[in-house]
Amino acid sequence: MKAMIKDLFYDKEVVNTLKETEINQAILYTHLLSGRITMKEYLSICKS
C-alpha cells in the first residue's frame, strides 16, 4: 500500500488541461475514485 501511495504525484499538466476543458465535477470525482487523478489535483481543479 505504501508503494502505491508513493507512486502518486501532483501533475501540473493534467490539472491545467482539465481546468481549460472546464470538465464536469461528477467526471472529476469519477477520475478521483478510479485513481486517474490525486486528491490534490481534484481539489485544485475544483477551487477554480
PQR file with spaces between the fields and no chain letter, atoms N, CA, C, O and H, PARSE charges and radii, in Angstrom:
ATOM       1  N    MET     1       0.821   -1.187    0.000 -0.4000 1.5000
ATOM       2  CA   MET     1       0.000    0.000    0.000 -0.0000 2.0000
ATOM       3  C    MET     1       0.873    1.262    0.000  0.5500 1.7000
ATOM       4  O    MET     1       0.584    2.210   -0.731 -0.5500 1.4000
ATOM       5  N    LYS     2       1.923    1.281    0.803 -0.4000 1.5000
ATOM       6  CA   LYS     2       2.789    2.450    0.840 -0.0000 2.0000
ATOM       7  C    LYS     2       3.460    2.687   -0.505  0.5500 1.7000
ATOM       8  O    LYS     2       3.678    3.833   -0.899 -0.5500 1.4000
ATOM       9  H    LYS     2       2.157    0.511    1.397  0.4000 1.0000
ATOM      10  N    ALA     3       3.785    1.621   -1.204 -0.4000 1.5000
ATOM      11  CA   ALA     3       4.414    1.766   -2.514 -0.0000 2.0000
ATOM      12  C    ALA     3       3.457    2.422   -3.499  0.5500 1.7000
ATOM      13  O    ALA     3       3.878    3.230   -4.328 -0.5500 1.4000
ATOM      14  H    ALA     3       3.609    0.690   -0.884  0.4000 1.0000
ATOM      15  N    MET     4       2.176    2.084   -3.418 -0.4000 1.5000
ATOM      16  CA   MET     4       1.183    2.683   -4.305 -0.0000 2.0000
ATOM      17  C    MET     4       1.035    4.175   -4.020  0.5500 1.7000
ATOM      18  O    MET     4       0.904    4.973   -4.948 -0.5500 1.4000
ATOM      19  H    MET     4       1.834    1.428   -2.745  0.4000 1.0000
ATOM      20  N    ILE     5       1.054    4.554   -2.755 -0.4000 1.5000
ATOM      21  CA   ILE     5       0.904    5.955   -2.388 -0.0000 2.0000
ATOM      22  C    ILE     5       2.110    6.761   -2.841  0.5500 1.7000
ATOM      23  O    ILE     5       1.964    7.908   -3.263 -0.5500 1.4000
ATOM      24  H    ILE     5       1.161    3.906   -2.001  0.4000 1.0000
ATOM      25  N    LYS     6       3.291    6.182   -2.759 -0.4000 1.5000
ATOM      26  CA   LYS     6       4.496    6.881   -3.186 -0.0000 2.0000
ATOM      27  C    LYS     6       4.493    7.149   -4.679  0.5500 1.7000
ATOM      28  O    LYS     6       5.108    8.113   -5.137 -0.5500 1.4000
ATOM      29  H    LYS     6       3.410    5.250   -2.416  0.4000 1.0000
ATOM      30  N    ASP     7       3.806    6.303   -5.448 -0.4000 1.5000
ATOM      31  CA   ASP     7       3.749    6.480   -6.898 -0.0000 2.0000
ATOM      32  C    ASP     7       2.854    7.641   -7.317  0.5500 1.7000
ATOM      33  O    ASP     7       2.974    8.138   -8.437 -0.5500 1.4000
ATOM      34  H    ASP     7       3.306    5.521   -5.076  0.4000 1.0000
ATOM      35  N    LEU     8       1.961    8.081   -6.435 -0.4000 1.5000
ATOM      36  CA   LEU     8       1.062    9.185   -6.751 -0.0000 2.0000
ATOM      37  C    LEU     8       1.814   10.505   -6.637  0.5500 1.7000
ATOM      38  O    LEU     8       2.550   10.718   -5.673 -0.5500 1.4000
ATOM      39  H    LEU     8       1.864    7.678   -5.525  0.4000 1.0000
ATOM      40  N    PHE     9       1.640   11.373   -7.593 -0.4000 1.5000
ATOM      41  CA   PHE     9       2.297   12.669   -7.570 -0.0000 2.0000
ATOM      42  C    PHE     9       1.395   13.700   -8.230  0.5500 1.7000
ATOM      43  O    PHE     9       0.494   13.363   -8.998 -0.5500 1.4000
ATOM      44  H    PHE     9       1.042   11.200   -8.376  0.4000 1.0000
ATOM      45  N    TYR    10       1.651   14.938   -7.919 -0.4000 1.5000
ATOM      46  CA   TYR    10       0.863   16.044   -8.439 -0.0000 2.0000
ATOM      47  C    TYR    10       1.376   16.413   -9.826  0.5500 1.7000
ATOM      48  O    TYR    10       2.543   16.772   -9.982 -0.5500 1.4000
ATOM      49  H    TYR    10       2.382   15.212   -7.295  0.4000 1.0000
ATOM      50  N    ASP    11       0.518   16.327  -10.824 -0.4000 1.5000
ATOM      51  CA   ASP    11       0.896   16.599  -12.213 -0.0000 2.0000
ATOM      52  C    ASP    11       0.246   17.908  -12.663  0.5500 1.7000
ATOM      53  O    ASP    11      -0.961   17.958  -12.896 -0.5500 1.4000
ATOM      54  H    ASP    11      -0.431   16.036  -10.697  0.4000 1.0000
ATOM      55  N    LYS    12       1.046   18.959  -12.782 -0.4000 1.5000
ATOM      56  CA   LYS    12       0.536   20.283  -13.154 -0.0000 2.0000
ATOM      57  C    LYS    12      -0.071   20.293  -14.541  0.5500 1.7000
ATOM      58  O    LYS    12      -1.046   21.005  -14.782 -0.5500 1.4000
ATOM      59  H    LYS    12       2.027   18.918  -12.593  0.4000 1.0000
ATOM      60  N    GLU    13       0.486   19.517  -15.457 -0.4000 1.5000
ATOM      61  CA   GLU    13      -0.037   19.486  -16.830 -0.0000 2.0000
ATOM      62  C    GLU    13      -1.455   18.932  -16.876  0.5500 1.7000
ATOM      63  O    GLU    13      -2.308   19.452  -17.596 -0.5500 1.4000
ATOM      64  H    GLU    13       1.277   18.938  -15.261  0.4000 1.0000
ATOM      65  N    VAL    14      -1.705   17.881  -16.111 -0.4000 1.5000
ATOM      66  CA   VAL    14      -3.042   17.298  -16.069 -0.0000 2.0000
ATOM      67  C    VAL    14      -4.027   18.296  -15.488  0.5500 1.7000
ATOM      68  O    VAL    14      -5.132   18.452  -16.007 -0.5500 1.4000
ATOM      69  H    VAL    14      -1.012   17.458  -15.526  0.4000 1.0000
ATOM      70  N    VAL    15      -3.637   18.973  -14.419 -0.4000 1.5000
ATOM      71  CA   VAL    15      -4.508   19.965  -13.781 -0.0000 2.0000
ATOM      72  C    VAL    15      -4.828   21.093  -14.745  0.5500 1.7000
ATOM      73  O    VAL    15      -5.988   21.481  -14.878 -0.5500 1.4000
ATOM      74  H    VAL    15      -2.739   18.846  -13.998  0.4000 1.0000
ATOM      75  N    ASN    16      -3.827   21.617  -15.410 -0.4000 1.5000
ATOM      76  CA   ASN    16      -4.062   22.714  -16.359 -0.0000 2.0000
ATOM      77  C    ASN    16      -4.951   22.288  -17.509  0.5500 1.7000
ATOM      78  O    ASN    16      -5.817   23.052  -17.935 -0.5500 1.4000
ATOM      79  H    ASN    16      -2.885   21.301  -15.301  0.4000 1.0000
ATOM      80  N    THR    17      -4.754   21.095  -18.013 -0.4000 1.5000
ATOM      81  CA   THR    17      -5.585   20.598  -19.112 -0.0000 2.0000
ATOM      82  C    THR    17      -7.036   20.450  -18.679  0.5500 1.7000
ATOM      83  O    THR    17      -7.947   20.837  -19.410 -0.5500 1.4000
ATOM      84  H    THR    17      -4.051   20.474  -17.667  0.4000 1.0000
ATOM      85  N    LEU    18      -7.253   19.891  -17.493 -0.4000 1.5000
ATOM      86  CA   LEU    18      -8.623   19.706  -17.018 -0.0000 2.0000
ATOM      87  C    LEU    18      -9.286   21.041  -16.696  0.5500 1.7000
ATOM      88  O    LEU    18     -10.494   21.183  -16.889 -0.5500 1.4000
ATOM      89  H    LEU    18      -6.513   19.576  -16.900  0.4000 1.0000
ATOM      90  N    LYS    19      -8.532   22.019  -16.211 -0.4000 1.5000
ATOM      91  CA   LYS    19      -9.095   23.349  -15.961 -0.0000 2.0000
ATOM      92  C    LYS    19      -9.517   24.020  -17.253  0.5500 1.7000
ATOM      93  O    LYS    19     -10.567   24.659  -17.305 -0.5500 1.4000
ATOM      94  H    LYS    19      -7.551   21.904  -16.054  0.4000 1.0000
ATOM      95  N    GLU    20      -8.718   23.884  -18.290 -0.4000 1.5000
ATOM      96  CA   GLU    20      -9.022   24.514  -19.574 -0.0000 2.0000
ATOM      97  C    GLU    20     -10.259   23.924  -20.226  0.5500 1.7000
ATOM      98  O    GLU    20     -10.997   24.640  -20.903 -0.5500 1.4000
ATOM      99  H    GLU    20      -7.865   23.364  -18.248  0.4000 1.0000
ATOM     100  N    THR    21     -10.503   22.634  -20.037 -0.4000 1.5000
ATOM     101  CA   THR    21     -11.652   21.994  -20.660 -0.0000 2.0000
ATOM     102  C    THR    21     -12.934   22.204  -19.873  0.5500 1.7000
ATOM     103  O    THR    21     -14.015   21.853  -20.346 -0.5500 1.4000
ATOM     104  H    THR    21      -9.904   22.052  -19.486  0.4000 1.0000
ATOM     105  N    GLU    22     -12.825   22.781  -18.657 -0.4000 1.5000
ATOM     106  CA   GLU    22     -13.989   23.024  -17.804 -0.0000 2.0000
ATOM     107  C    GLU    22     -14.833   21.759  -17.663  0.5500 1.7000
ATOM     108  O    GLU    22     -16.023   21.747  -17.976 -0.5500 1.4000
ATOM     109  H    GLU    22     -11.947   23.066  -18.273  0.4000 1.0000
ATOM     110  N    ILE    23     -14.201   20.718  -17.193 -0.4000 1.5000
ATOM     111  CA   ILE    23     -14.824   19.407  -17.056 -0.0000 2.0000
ATOM     112  C    ILE    23     -15.848   19.396  -15.912  0.5500 1.7000
ATOM     113  O    ILE    23     -15.709   20.138  -14.939 -0.5500 1.4000
ATOM     114  H    ILE    23     -13.234   20.728  -16.938  0.4000 1.0000
ATOM     115  N    ASN    24     -16.846   18.574  -16.036 -0.4000 1.5000
ATOM     116  CA   ASN    24     -17.908   18.443  -15.056 -0.0000 2.0000
ATOM     117  C    ASN    24     -17.358   17.870  -13.744  0.5500 1.7000
ATOM     118  O    ASN    24     -16.469   17.019  -13.766 -0.5500 1.4000
ATOM     119  H    ASN    24     -16.958   17.971  -16.826  0.4000 1.0000
ATOM     120  N    GLN    25     -17.885   18.334  -12.597 -0.4000 1.5000
ATOM     121  CA   GLN    25     -17.396   17.870  -11.299 -0.0000 2.0000
ATOM     122  C    GLN    25     -17.675   16.387  -11.081  0.5500 1.7000
ATOM     123  O    GLN    25     -16.894   15.716  -10.406 -0.5500 1.4000
ATOM     124  H    GLN    25     -18.608   19.025  -12.579  0.4000 1.0000
ATOM     125  N    ALA    26     -18.748   15.865  -11.625 -0.4000 1.5000
ATOM     126  CA   ALA    26     -19.046   14.445  -11.482 -0.0000 2.0000
ATOM     127  C    ALA    26     -17.991   13.598  -12.193  0.5500 1.7000
ATOM     128  O    ALA    26     -17.604   12.538  -11.701 -0.5500 1.4000
ATOM     129  H    ALA    26     -19.381   16.410  -12.173  0.4000 1.0000
ATOM     130  N    ILE    27     -17.536   14.062  -13.329 -0.4000 1.5000
ATOM     131  CA   ILE    27     -16.489   13.344  -14.064 -0.0000 2.0000
ATOM     132  C    ILE    27     -15.173   13.428  -13.304  0.5500 1.7000
ATOM     133  O    ILE    27     -14.429   12.449  -13.240 -0.5500 1.4000
ATOM     134  H    ILE    27     -17.850   14.923  -13.729  0.4000 1.0000
ATOM     135  N    LEU    28     -14.877   14.602  -12.722 -0.4000 1.5000
ATOM     136  CA   LEU    28     -13.672   14.733  -11.911 -0.0000 2.0000
ATOM     137  C    LEU    28     -13.696   13.767  -10.735  0.5500 1.7000
ATOM     138  O    LEU    28     -12.685   13.141  -10.419 -0.5500 1.4000
ATOM     139  H    LEU    28     -15.481   15.398  -12.774  0.4000 1.0000
ATOM     140  N    TYR    29     -14.849   13.646  -10.091 -0.4000 1.5000
ATOM     141  CA   TYR    29     -14.984   12.738   -8.957 -0.0000 2.0000
ATOM     142  C    TYR    29     -14.769   11.291   -9.395  0.5500 1.7000
ATOM     143  O    TYR    29     -14.164   10.503   -8.668 -0.5500 1.4000
ATOM     144  H    TYR    29     -15.671   14.155  -10.348  0.4000 1.0000
ATOM     145  N    THR    30     -15.253   10.950  -10.558 -0.4000 1.5000
ATOM     146  CA   THR    30     -15.046    9.604  -11.097 -0.0000 2.0000
ATOM     147  C    THR    30     -13.569    9.350  -11.361  0.5500 1.7000
ATOM     148  O    THR    30     -13.065    8.264  -11.073 -0.5500 1.4000
ATOM     149  H    THR    30     -15.744   11.590  -11.148  0.4000 1.0000
ATOM     150  N    HIS    31     -12.873   10.342  -11.906 -0.4000 1.5000
ATOM     151  CA   HIS    31     -11.430   10.225  -12.126 -0.0000 2.0000
ATOM     152  C    HIS    31     -10.690   10.044  -10.809  0.5500 1.7000
ATOM     153  O    HIS    31      -9.731    9.275  -10.729 -0.5500 1.4000
ATOM     154  H    HIS    31     -13.282   11.224  -12.140  0.4000 1.0000
ATOM     155  N    LEU    32     -11.135   10.751   -9.777 -0.4000 1.5000
ATOM     156  CA   LEU    32     -10.519   10.634   -8.462 -0.0000 2.0000
ATOM     157  C    LEU    32     -10.695    9.228   -7.902  0.5500 1.7000
ATOM     158  O    LEU    32      -9.742    8.633   -7.400 -0.5500 1.4000
ATOM     159  H    LEU    32     -11.913   11.376   -9.841  0.4000 1.0000
ATOM     160  N    LEU    33     -11.903    8.699   -7.987 -0.4000 1.5000
ATOM     161  CA   LEU    33     -12.177    7.362   -7.455 -0.0000 2.0000
ATOM     162  C    LEU    33     -11.459    6.273   -8.237  0.5500 1.7000
ATOM     163  O    LEU    33     -11.072    5.253   -7.666 -0.5500 1.4000
ATOM     164  H    LEU    33     -12.678    9.183   -8.396  0.4000 1.0000
ATOM     165  N    SER    34     -11.279    6.477   -9.522 -0.4000 1.5000
ATOM     166  CA   SER    34     -10.612    5.469  -10.329 -0.0000 2.0000
ATOM     167  C    SER    34      -9.096    5.549  -10.226  0.5500 1.7000
ATOM     168  O    SER    34      -8.393    4.652  -10.691 -0.5500 1.4000
ATOM     169  H    SER    34     -11.593    7.305   -9.986  0.4000 1.0000
ATOM     170  N    GLY    35      -8.585    6.629   -9.614 -0.4000 1.5000
ATOM     171  CA   GLY    35      -7.150    6.768   -9.420 -0.0000 2.0000
ATOM     172  C    GLY    35      -6.432    7.479  -10.544  0.5500 1.7000
ATOM     173  O    GLY    35      -5.202    7.487  -10.586 -0.5500 1.4000
ATOM     174  H    GLY    35      -9.156    7.358   -9.236  0.4000 1.0000
ATOM     175  N    ARG    36      -7.168    8.068  -11.442 -0.4000 1.5000
ATOM     176  CA   ARG    36      -6.538    8.790  -12.554 -0.0000 2.0000
ATOM     177  C    ARG    36      -5.953   10.123  -12.108  0.5500 1.7000
ATOM     178  O    ARG    36      -4.967   10.589  -12.679 -0.5500 1.4000
ATOM     179  H    ARG    36      -8.168    8.062  -11.408  0.4000 1.0000
ATOM     180  N    ILE    37      -6.557   10.746  -11.083 -0.4000 1.5000
ATOM     181  CA   ILE    37      -6.017   11.971  -10.514 -0.0000 2.0000
ATOM     182  C    ILE    37      -5.930   11.798   -9.002  0.5500 1.7000
ATOM     183  O    ILE    37      -6.625   10.965   -8.420 -0.5500 1.4000
ATOM     184  H    ILE    37      -7.358   10.367  -10.620  0.4000 1.0000
ATOM     185  N    THR    38      -5.068   12.593   -8.377 -0.4000 1.5000
ATOM     186  CA   THR    38      -4.913   12.526   -6.926 -0.0000 2.0000
ATOM     187  C    THR    38      -5.869   13.513   -6.261  0.5500 1.7000
ATOM     188  O    THR    38      -6.503   14.331   -6.929 -0.5500 1.4000
ATOM     189  H    THR    38      -4.504   13.269   -8.851  0.4000 1.0000
ATOM     190  N    MET    39      -5.960   13.421   -4.935 -0.4000 1.5000
ATOM     191  CA   MET    39      -6.828   14.329   -4.196 -0.0000 2.0000
ATOM     192  C    MET    39      -6.360   15.774   -4.336  0.5500 1.7000
ATOM     193  O    MET    39      -7.187   16.679   -4.440 -0.5500 1.4000
ATOM     194  H    MET    39      -5.445   12.757   -4.393  0.4000 1.0000
ATOM     195  N    LYS    40      -5.058   16.004   -4.339 -0.4000 1.5000
ATOM     196  CA   LYS    40      -4.529   17.365   -4.511 -0.0000 2.0000
ATOM     197  C    LYS    40      -4.955   17.931   -5.862  0.5500 1.7000
ATOM     198  O    LYS    40      -5.351   19.092   -5.963 -0.5500 1.4000
ATOM     199  H    LYS    40      -4.385   15.268   -4.254  0.4000 1.0000
ATOM     200  N    GLU    41      -4.871   17.103   -6.891 -0.4000 1.5000
ATOM     201  CA   GLU    41      -5.271   17.557   -8.229 -0.0000 2.0000
ATOM     202  C    GLU    41      -6.767   17.858   -8.264  0.5500 1.7000
ATOM     203  O    GLU    41      -7.194   18.872   -8.816 -0.5500 1.4000
ATOM     204  H    GLU    41      -4.550   16.160   -6.809  0.4000 1.0000
ATOM     205  N    TYR    42      -7.542   16.984   -7.681 -0.4000 1.5000
ATOM     206  CA   TYR    42      -9.001   17.154   -7.640 -0.0000 2.0000
ATOM     207  C    TYR    42      -9.362   18.464   -6.956  0.5500 1.7000
ATOM     208  O    TYR    42     -10.174   19.234   -7.469 -0.5500 1.4000
ATOM     209  H    TYR    42      -7.196   16.160   -7.233  0.4000 1.0000
ATOM     210  N    LEU    43      -8.761   18.717   -5.804 -0.4000 1.5000
ATOM     211  CA   LEU    43      -9.071   19.928   -5.057 -0.0000 2.0000
ATOM     212  C    LEU    43      -8.627   21.187   -5.776  0.5500 1.7000
ATOM     213  O    LEU    43      -9.328   22.198   -5.745 -0.5500 1.4000
ATOM     214  H    LEU    43      -8.101   18.091   -5.387  0.4000 1.0000
ATOM     215  N    SER    44      -7.470   21.139   -6.423 -0.4000 1.5000
ATOM     216  CA   SER    44      -7.007   22.329   -7.127 -0.0000 2.0000
ATOM     217  C    SER    44      -7.860   22.626   -8.354  0.5500 1.7000
ATOM     218  O    SER    44      -8.017   23.789   -8.725 -0.5500 1.4000
ATOM     219  H    SER    44      -6.901   20.318   -6.448  0.4000 1.0000
ATOM     220  N    ILE    45      -8.400   21.621   -8.975 -0.4000 1.5000
ATOM     221  CA   ILE    45      -9.285   21.844  -10.130 -0.0000 2.0000
ATOM     222  C    ILE    45     -10.633   22.369   -9.670  0.5500 1.7000
ATOM     223  O    ILE    45     -11.200   23.252  -10.314 -0.5500 1.4000
ATOM     224  H    ILE    45      -8.273   20.676   -8.674  0.4000 1.0000
ATOM     225  N    CYS    46     -11.156   21.848   -8.574 -0.4000 1.5000
ATOM     226  CA   CYS    46     -12.465   22.258   -8.087 -0.0000 2.0000
ATOM     227  C    CYS    46     -12.460   23.671   -7.526  0.5500 1.7000
ATOM     228  O    CYS    46     -13.502   24.325   -7.533 -0.5500 1.4000
ATOM     229  H    CYS    46     -10.696   21.131   -8.051  0.4000 1.0000
ATOM     230  N    LYS    47     -11.332   24.163   -7.044 -0.4000 1.5000
ATOM     231  CA   LYS    47     -11.252   25.508   -6.492 -0.0000 2.0000
ATOM     232  C    LYS    47     -11.476   26.575   -7.544  0.5500 1.7000
ATOM     233  O    LYS    47     -11.995   27.647   -7.233 -0.5500 1.4000
ATOM     234  H    LYS    47     -10.485   23.632   -7.038  0.4000 1.0000
ATOM     235  N    SER    48     -11.098   26.304   -8.774 -0.4000 1.5000
ATOM     236  CA   SER    48     -11.209   27.334   -9.801 -0.0000 2.0000
ATOM     237  C    SER    48     -12.512   27.276  -10.550  0.5500 1.7000
ATOM     238  O    SER    48     -12.745   28.085  -11.447 -0.5500 1.4000
ATOM     239  H    SER    48     -10.677   25.433   -9.026  0.4000 1.0000
